[in-house]
Amino acid sequence: MNKQSGPAAHIAPVAADVDTLDFKPTTGMQGVATTPCLTVLCHPDEDCIGAQAILPLGRGPVLLSRLEPLFHVPVGRDTQPLGDPHVSRRPISIEHQGDKLVFRAAEGAVSCHVAGMPLVATAQVPYGALDRGVTLRLGRHVAVLLHNRPVVELARRRETLVGQSSAVAELRENVRKVAAHPVHVLVQGESGVGKELVARAVHEASPQGRGPFIAVNTGAIQPSLANSELFGHVRGSFTGAVGDHDGFFARADGGTLFLDEIGELGADVQALLLRALESGEIQRIGDRKPRHVRVRVVAATDRPDLEERLRIPVIQRLSGYRIVVPPLRERFEDLGLLLYHALHQEFARIHQVFPPALHRRAHEPAVPPEVFERLVRHPFSGNVRELFNVARRLTIDGLDRSTSEILQSVEAALATTAQEVHASEPSAPAKGYVAPSEISDELLLAALHRNHWQMAPTARDLGIARSSLYLLVDQCPHVRKVHEIGTDEIGAAIAAAAGDLDRAAARLQVSPRALKAHVNKGLSR
């Protein structure tokens, strides 16, 4: 973001109008009011990625252009606008109307895409789409995510745990609180969310931060060797013990032992683990005397059935403090920062500088904004690990190619996980990326018929985000809208369906959810 002079006024964080917004946080910070926010996903100035601006959408139209609003940049600089010359000075307006967000383009403004669809004059998306986030591509080089976030102070500097989302802010706060206390920690979260990074953050922030950090995948330890691997053995204590061996606990003395996949630990060794957790005493196989060690254990699991895998006393000892790591799909505003962080790491592996000189000279982003439109659509069942796979593929294939070629690399990286997701959802046939603008009215209507006018299955069927589907439905003249149907026709359809609103919706060829909302609204009057 280049510093610009203009009519932009500083938009400071404001308390959300809960009655107007009627929105619940999705990141686990229960009871905290939320407000709409713009987060920069893509920008020619890498330091601006992750910048955020709070939007008071409950108070009339908000303008978005090259000059406004002002964004809080997460590296300590003053607040500033987007400033990219390819973003129009003529603003688009965003307004919260009822249960919808309305986008209006200024006449003659440079192109804008809302959820992958060109903004011609106006477009609408449900307000609930802010749960996941709506992408806005501005001009050729900039992409932002419009989403809801709890009303907390925006971060003004980069941290060890990468991200600007409120979920990461809460995660950092939990790490800070527990690091100073000598208690064991249980880290829970889906596969690939970065549980080891959280364990390292706890270690580095603790008084033992200069001590050893030993990471162990307990699921990879052979059950017959678990005792020896964890606690050690002396020479001659069993066949093959040709020398003394310090186990992981001894090697972590004075520091942190990270036990990943703790739910895979065999029952035979759990009693010894409990003793080590309770007293700090370990005893090598064949040794006569126990040894005292000073070790903080950080255990991690992605299993929901941990109580069925570990003895309750072990779980209680490990759970001196629990930290839950959010999945990537709940913090898409961090996509830009995470992808660029991963690209820096991948380029460093091959001893190259990121971003490539070609992009620096051209003052354009190393990753085109269309990539972020695609990533926001992806379910990311592999979480951050899957995003790092995208970065690795882009590094190998190269970024000095056309946007379509770069998108093909992204698709190739996402293909394995996408196949797993579609295999578990028969209504969603595996397919590559299809731009929403390429879906014809005929394809849209056929998909709606196949899925009984239900939005979520139809979006999966077409391979697009629900926010994109709502835009297609809104713009298609052949799709009926509930508010356009007369009361008599709706009543007749409900009567013919014996009060079953799902069947009535199929008769009317409208969304069952929209019909139910319409009926409930009528009953409340």
TORBA-916489 format. One line per field, with one value per residue (C-alpha): x, y, z; residue number from 1; chain. Coordinates in steps of 0.25 Angstrom, whole numbers, plus 2048, in hexadecimal, padded with zeros to 3 digits. Example, Ala and Ser with C-alpha at 12.3 -4.5 7.8 and 13.67 -1.06 7.14 Angstrom:
<rs>
east = [831,837]
north = [7EE,7FC]
up = [81F,81D]
resi = [1,2]
chain = [A,A]
</rs>
This chain:
<rs>
east = [800,806,803,7F8,7F1,7E2,7D5,7D6,7D3,7D9,7D0,7D3,7CE,7BF,7B6,7AD,79E,79A,78B,78E,799,793,7A0,7A7,7B6,7BB,7C9,7C6,7C6,7B8,7B1,7B9,7B2,7B6,7B7,7BA,7C8,7D1,7DE,7E8,7EB,7F3,7FB,807,80D,80F,810,801,7FC,7F4,7F1,7E3,7D8,7CB,7BF,7B2,7A9,79D,79D,79B,7A4,7B2,7BC,7C7,7D1,7E0,7DF,7D5,7D4,7E1,7E7,7EF,7FC,802,810,80F,80D,802,7F4,7F3,7EA,7EC,7F3,7F5,7F4,7EC,7E1,7D7,7D6,7C7,7C2,7B8,7AF,7AB,79E,798,789,781,787,78F,79B,799,7A5,7A4,7AF,7B2,7B0,7BD,7C4,7CF,7CA,7C6,7C3,7BA,7BC,7C2,7B6,7B8,7B1,7A9,7A0,79B,79C,797,79C,796,79B,79E,7A9,7B2,7B3,7BD,7C0,7BE,7C9,7CA,7D4,7D7,7DE,7E9,7F2,7EA,7E0,7DA,7D1,7C4,7C1,7BC,7C6,7C4,7C6,7D4,7E1,7E7,7F5,800,80C,80F,810,816,809,805,7F8,7EF,7E2,7DB,7DD,7EC,7EC,7E5,7EF,7FA,7F4,7F2,801,805,7FD,801,810,814,80E,814,808,807,7FE,7F5,7F4,7E7,7E4,7E2,7ED,7F6,7F2,800,7FF,80F,810,807,810,81D,816,813,821,828,81F,822,82E,833,833,842,842,840,833,831,826,821,816,811,809,816,81C,81B,813,81E,828,820,825,834,831,82A,832,83F,847,854,85E,85A,84C,846,84A,850,853,862,864,85D,852,84B,83C,835,832,840,844,839,83E,83D,834,828,824,819,811,809,7FE,7FD,7F1,7F9,801,800,7F9,806,80E,803,806,814,810,807,812,81B,810,80C,81A,824,82B,82F,836,83E,83C,846,84A,849,846,83C,840,83A,838,832,829,81D,815,80C,803,7FB,7F0,7E6,7DD,7CF,7CF,7DB,7D4,7D3,7E2,7E9,7E7,7DF,7EA,7F4,7EA,7E8,7F7,7F9,7ED,7F4,7F0,7E8,7EB,7E2,7E8,7DD,7DC,7E0,7D2,7CE,7D9,7DA,7DE,7EC,7ED,7F6,7FF,800,803,80D,814,814,81A,825,828,828,830,83A,83C,841,849,841,83A,82B,825,82C,833,829,81D,825,829,81B,815,80B,807,80F,802,7F7,7EA,7E2,7EA,7E4,7D6,7D8,7DE,7D2,7C9,7D2,7CD,7DC,7DA,7E9,7E9,7F7,7FF,7F6,7F9,808,806,801,80D,816,80F,810,81F,822,819,81D,816,81B,80F,801,7F6,7EF,7FC,7FD,7EF,7F2,7FD,7F4,7EA,7F4,7F9,7EA,7E6,7E9,7E1,7D6,7D4,7D3,7C9,7C1,7C2,7BB,7B0,7A9,7A1,7AE,7B5,7C4,7C7,7D1,7D0,7C4,7C3,7B5,7B4,7B6,7A9,79D,78F,78C,797,792,784,788,790,785,77B,785,786,778,77B,784,78F,79A,799,798,7A4,7AC,7A6,7AB,7B8,7B6,7B5,7A7,7A9,7AC,79F,797,79C,799,78B,788,78D,786,778,773,774,768,76A,761,75E,759,74E,740,73B,730,73A,742,736,731,73F,740,732,735,742,739,742,74F,757,762,758,751,75F,761,753,756,764,76B,774,76E,776,771,763,764,769,75E,753,759,75B,74C,748,750,748]
north = [800,80D,819,821,82E,82E,82F,822,824,81B,80F,80B,7FF,801,7F8,7F0,7F2,7E5,7E7,7EB,7E1,7D5,7CD,7C2,7C1,7B5,7B4,7B0,7BD,7BC,7C8,7D2,7DB,7DB,7E5,7E4,7E5,7E6,7DE,7DF,7D2,7D7,7E4,7E8,7ED,7E0,7E8,7EB,7DD,7DA,7E9,7EB,7F6,7F5,7F9,7FF,7F8,7FA,809,80B,808,807,80B,802,808,80B,816,811,80B,80C,7FE,7FA,7F5,7EA,7EE,7FB,805,810,80C,80E,80B,800,80A,801,808,7FD,7FE,809,816,815,80D,801,802,7F7,7F8,7EE,7ED,7E4,7D6,7DA,7E1,7EA,7EE,7F9,7FD,80B,80F,80E,807,7FD,7EF,7E8,7DA,7D6,7C7,7C4,7CB,7D8,7E4,7EB,7F4,7ED,7E0,7DA,7CF,7CA,7D1,7C3,7C1,7C9,7BD,7B7,7C4,7CA,7CD,7DB,7DC,7EA,7ED,7E4,7E3,7E4,7DA,7DC,7D4,7DA,7D2,7D3,7D4,7D6,7E5,7E4,7ED,7EA,7E5,7EF,7E5,7D8,7CC,7BE,7B8,7BD,7C4,7D0,7C9,7CA,7BB,7BC,7C8,7BF,7B4,7BD,7C2,7B4,7B1,7BD,7B9,7AB,7AD,7B3,7A8,79A,792,787,78B,784,78A,785,788,782,77B,786,792,794,78E,78C,79B,79E,795,79C,7AA,7A5,7A0,7AD,7B6,7AE,7B0,7A3,7A9,7A7,798,78D,78B,77C,778,76A,763,759,752,74F,748,738,734,72A,736,741,73F,740,74B,754,750,74A,73D,738,72F,720,723,71B,714,71F,729,72B,738,742,74A,757,757,763,768,769,770,77A,77D,78C,78E,789,77C,77C,76F,770,766,763,75B,750,74D,73E,73B,733,740,749,746,74A,757,75A,759,762,76C,76C,76C,76E,761,757,74A,744,735,72D,739,738,746,750,75D,76B,773,781,780,787,77E,784,779,77A,772,773,768,76B,75E,761,75C,74E,74E,753,750,75B,75E,760,76A,771,773,777,781,78B,795,792,79A,797,79B,7A0,79A,7A3,7A4,7AC,7B6,7B9,7C7,7C1,7BA,7C6,7C6,7B7,7B5,7BF,7BA,7AC,7B2,7B9,7AB,7A3,7AD,7AD,79E,7A0,7AC,7B6,7C3,7C5,7CC,7CA,7D6,7D6,7DA,7E4,7EB,7EB,7F0,7E4,7D9,7CC,7C5,7C9,7CD,7C2,7B8,7BD,7BD,7AE,7AB,7B1,7A7,79B,793,791,784,784,791,799,78D,78D,79C,799,78F,799,7A2,797,794,7A3,7A3,797,79B,7AA,7B7,7BD,7B7,7BC,7BC,7B0,7A8,7AC,7A8,79A,798,79C,792,787,789,789,77D,772,778,77C,76E,769,774,771,762,764,76C,765,771,778,772,775,780,78B,799,7A0,7AF,7B3,7BC,7B0,7A9,7AB,7AD,79F,798,7A0,79C,78D,78D,794,789,77E,783,786,795,794,79E,796,78A,792,79A,78D,787,793,794,7A2,7AA,7AC,7BB,7B9,7B1,7BC,7C6,7BC,7BA,7C9,7CC,7C1,7C5,7B6,7B4,7B8,7C0,7BD,7CC,7CC,7C1,7C5,7C1,7B8,7B0,7AE,7AA,7A0,799,798,792,788,784,781,78C,786,793,78B,784,792,798,78D,790,79F,79D,7A6,7A4,79C,7A5,7B2,7AC,7A9,7B7,7BD,7B6,7B8,7C7,7C7,7C0,7CA,7D6]
up = [800,7FC,804,7FD,800,7FE,805,80D,81B,826,829,837,83E,842,84B,843,843,848,845,837,833,83B,839,841,841,83A,840,84E,855,85B,860,858,84F,840,835,826,822,815,815,80A,804,7F7,7F5,7ED,7FA,802,810,80D,80D,819,81B,820,821,82A,822,829,81F,829,827,818,80B,80D,801,7FC,7F2,7F0,7FB,805,810,817,81B,827,822,82B,82B,833,827,828,823,814,808,7FE,7F5,7E9,7DC,7D5,7E0,7DC,7E3,7E0,7EC,7EC,7F8,802,809,814,810,819,817,80B,807,7FA,7F2,7E8,7DD,7DA,7CB,7C4,7CF,7CD,7CD,7DA,7DD,7E9,7EC,7DF,7D7,7CF,7D6,7CB,7D2,7DF,7E6,7F2,7FC,809,815,81A,80F,818,821,817,810,802,7F9,7F2,7E6,7E3,7D6,7D2,7DE,7EB,7F2,800,809,80F,81B,82A,835,844,848,84E,84C,83E,83F,83B,83A,834,83E,83F,83C,82E,82D,830,833,840,841,840,84A,854,851,854,861,866,863,86A,876,878,874,881,889,88B,887,87C,870,867,859,851,843,835,82D,827,82F,835,843,843,840,84C,854,850,853,861,863,85D,866,873,87D,877,869,867,86B,862,85A,856,84D,84C,844,84E,843,83C,848,848,854,858,858,85E,86C,867,85E,868,875,870,873,878,871,872,877,86B,85F,855,860,85D,864,86D,867,86C,869,864,872,876,869,86C,87A,87D,871,86A,865,85A,859,84C,849,858,856,84F,85B,85F,86C,872,873,878,887,885,87E,889,894,88B,88A,899,89F,894,897,88C,88D,881,87E,886,88F,89E,8A2,89C,897,899,88D,88B,87E,87A,871,866,860,853,84D,842,847,84D,855,85D,86A,863,860,86D,87B,882,88C,880,879,886,888,879,87A,884,879,86C,85F,853,846,83C,82E,822,81D,829,826,817,81A,81D,80F,80A,815,816,807,806,813,80D,800,807,80E,801,7F9,804,803,7F5,7F8,7F1,7F5,7F5,7EF,7E2,7DC,7D0,7D9,7E1,7D4,7CF,7DC,7DC,7E6,7E5,7E6,7DD,7E5,7DD,7E5,7F2,7EC,7EA,7F7,7FF,7F8,7FC,809,80D,815,815,81B,81C,817,80A,808,809,7FF,7F6,7F9,7F6,7E8,7E4,7E8,7DF,7D3,7D4,7D6,7C9,7C1,7BD,7C7,7C1,7C2,7D0,7D3,7CD,7D7,7E2,7DD,7DC,7EB,7F0,7E8,7F2,7FD,7F4,7EF,7FE,801,7F4,7F7,804,7FE,7F2,7EE,7EB,7DF,7DE,7D4,7D2,7D5,7CD,7CD,7D2,7C6,7BC,7C2,7B8,7BD,7B7,7C0,7CC,7CA,7C8,7D5,7DD,7D8,7DB,7E9,7EC,7EC,7F9,7F8,7FF,7F7,7EA,7ED,7EF,7E3,7DB,7E2,7E6,7F3,7F9,7F8,7E9,7E7,7EE,7E4,7D8,7DE,7E0,7D2,7CA,7C5,7C4,7D3,7DC,7E8,7F4,7F6,7E8,7EA,7EE,7FB,7F5,7ED,7F9,801,7F7,7F5,805,805,7FA,801,80E,815,811,80E,807,7FD,7FB,7F8,7ED,7E7,7E7,7E2,7ED,7F8,804,80E,807,807,816,819,811,818,826,823,81F,82C,834,82F]
resi = [1,2,3,4,5,6,7,8,9,10,11,12,13,14,15,16,17,18,19,20,21,22,23,24,25,26,27,28,29,30,31,32,33,34,35,36,37,38,39,40,41,42,43,44,45,46,47,48,49,50,51,52,53,54,55,56,57,58,59,60,61,62,63,64,65,66,67,68,69,70,71,72,73,74,75,76,77,78,79,80,81,82,83,84,85,86,87,88,89,90,91,92,93,94,95,96,97,98,99,100,101,102,103,104,105,106,107,108,109,110,111,112,113,114,115,116,117,118,119,120,121,122,123,124,125,126,127,128,129,130,131,132,133,134,135,136,137,138,139,140,141,142,143,144,145,146,147,148,149,150,151,152,153,154,155,156,157,158,159,160,161,162,163,164,165,166,167,168,169,170,171,172,173,174,175,176,177,178,179,180,181,182,183,184,185,186,187,188,189,190,191,192,193,194,195,196,197,198,199,200,201,202,203,204,205,206,207,208,209,210,211,212,213,214,215,216,217,218,219,220,221,222,223,224,225,226,227,228,229,230,231,232,233,234,235,236,237,238,239,240,241,242,243,244,245,246,247,248,249,250,251,252,253,254,255,256,257,258,259,260,261,262,263,264,265,266,267,268,269,270,271,272,273,274,275,276,277,278,279,280,281,282,283,284,285,286,287,288,289,290,291,292,293,294,295,296,297,298,299,300,301,302,303,304,305,306,307,308,309,310,311,312,313,314,315,316,317,318,319,320,321,322,323,324,325,326,327,328,329,330,331,332,333,334,335,336,337,338,339,340,341,342,343,344,345,346,347,348,349,350,351,352,353,354,355,356,357,358,359,360,361,362,363,364,365,366,367,368,369,370,371,372,373,374,375,376,377,378,379,380,381,382,383,384,385,386,387,388,389,390,391,392,393,394,395,396,397,398,399,400,401,402,403,404,405,406,407,408,409,410,411,412,413,414,415,416,417,418,419,420,421,422,423,424,425,426,427,428,429,430,431,432,433,434,435,436,437,438,439,440,441,442,443,444,445,446,447,448,449,450,451,452,453,454,455,456,457,458,459,460,461,462,463,464,465,466,467,468,469,470,471,472,473,474,475,476,477,478,479,480,481,482,483,484,485,486,487,488,489,490,491,492,493,494,495,496,497,498,499,500,501,502,503,504,505,506,507,508,509,510,511,512,513,514,515,516,517,518,519,520,521,522,523,524,525]
chain = [A,A,A,A,A,A,A,A,A,A,A,A,A,A,A,A,A,A,A,A,A,A,A,A,A,A,A,A,A,A,A,A,A,A,A,A,A,A,A,A,A,A,A,A,A,A,A,A,A,A,A,A,A,A,A,A,A,A,A,A,A,A,A,A,A,A,A,A,A,A,A,A,A,A,A,A,A,A,A,A,A,A,A,A,A,A,A,A,A,A,A,A,A,A,A,A,A,A,A,A,A,A,A,A,A,A,A,A,A,A,A,A,A,A,A,A,A,A,A,A,A,A,A,A,A,A,A,A,A,A,A,A,A,A,A,A,A,A,A,A,A,A,A,A,A,A,A,A,A,A,A,A,A,A,A,A,A,A,A,A,A,A,A,A,A,A,A,A,A,A,A,A,A,A,A,A,A,A,A,A,A,A,A,A,A,A,A,A,A,A,A,A,A,A,A,A,A,A,A,A,A,A,A,A,A,A,A,A,A,A,A,A,A,A,A,A,A,A,A,A,A,A,A,A,A,A,A,A,A,A,A,A,A,A,A,A,A,A,A,A,A,A,A,A,A,A,A,A,A,A,A,A,A,A,A,A,A,A,A,A,A,A,A,A,A,A,A,A,A,A,A,A,A,A,A,A,A,A,A,A,A,A,A,A,A,A,A,A,A,A,A,A,A,A,A,A,A,A,A,A,A,A,A,A,A,A,A,A,A,A,A,A,A,A,A,A,A,A,A,A,A,A,A,A,A,A,A,A,A,A,A,A,A,A,A,A,A,A,A,A,A,A,A,A,A,A,A,A,A,A,A,A,A,A,A,A,A,A,A,A,A,A,A,A,A,A,A,A,A,A,A,A,A,A,A,A,A,A,A,A,A,A,A,A,A,A,A,A,A,A,A,A,A,A,A,A,A,A,A,A,A,A,A,A,A,A,A,A,A,A,A,A,A,A,A,A,A,A,A,A,A,A,A,A,A,A,A,A,A,A,A,A,A,A,A,A,A,A,A,A,A,A,A,A,A,A,A,A,A,A,A,A,A,A,A,A,A,A,A,A,A,A,A,A,A,A,A,A,A,A,A,A,A,A,A,A,A,A,A,A,A,A,A,A,A,A,A,A,A,A,A,A,A,A,A,A,A,A,A,A,A,A,A,A,A,A,A,A,A,A,A,A,A,A,A,A,A,A,A,A,A,A,A,A,A]
</rs>
